[in-house]
Structures are given as C-alpha cells and as structure tokens.
C-alpha cells in the first residue's frame, strides 16, 4: 500500500468518524441510550482520536525528518495513537461505570507501554 493511499484512507476514516460523532450527539442522547448507541459512540471517538493524532504526528515527523518519511512511520504513528485512543476510551468507560481509576489507569498504561515496546522490538 502506498503512502498516499494510506493517507487518503486515514483522512476518509477521520471524516466519516467526525460525521458519526456529530450525528450521534445531535440526534441521540448518549446518557439515556442503549448499549448499541454507546458502542457506536465509543467506536467513532476511538477512530476519530486515532486518525486525527496519527495524521498530525505524521506531518510532524515529515517536518522533523525533512520529507524523508516512510510508510513505516505512518503505521507506527497510527499504532501508537491507537493505543492512546484505546486508553482514553477505556478510562471513559470505566469512569462511566464507576470503577476507581488511579491504579487501574496506571496498570493499563503500563500494559500498553509494554505492548508497544514488544511490537517495536519484534518489527524492527
């Protein structure tokens, strides 16, 4: 997959998830909705955070490396921000159901950091 095609795909996912968030929040009340609506809201926020931050950090890496950015930089940015988005959504869900967040957040963040380090060591 070429870098340009991957960037277009990420941008389309960003636009679609933005439209999903706006439509869900405009037409459905998430506080009184059922679990299907909450799942679609969490999924669209997950996709929005991931694609937005992956695109932003791709362009930051492009400026930093002076245009010499490979597809692996884009995939690593996407993977890292997917982990951050999963962490944010996980905290949001746990806060919604009333679970104490301090130690669980530390444990989950440590797990995601070790998972990222493992993936980097395997693929490099």
Helices and strands as residue ranges (DSSP letters): H 3-27, H 35-64, H 71-97, H 102-123
